[in-house]
């Protein structure tokens, strides 16, 4: 899941990254909106499977 998201964003990283074209900027924004909660989902899943996580007590 995260590997696919990262592969997609790497493909978008072309040209002048300090001054991306409108198309690249739009595509990066769409990618961010689709994937911004991916890490939170993974972190929650890891916490739920870790019996030693002090936040669960």
C-alpha positions, 0 to 999 in steps of 0.5 A: 500500500505505502510502496504503491503510494511512494512509487506514484509520487516518485513518478510525479517528481520531474522537472524543476521541483522548486518551481513545479508546473501547474500540472505537476503541482495539481497532481502532487496535491491530488496525491497528497489528498489521497494518501495523507492518512495512510501513515495514520492508518498504519500507525493505528494498526501497529498500536492495536497489535502491540501488547506492550504499547503503554497508550492502550492502558 
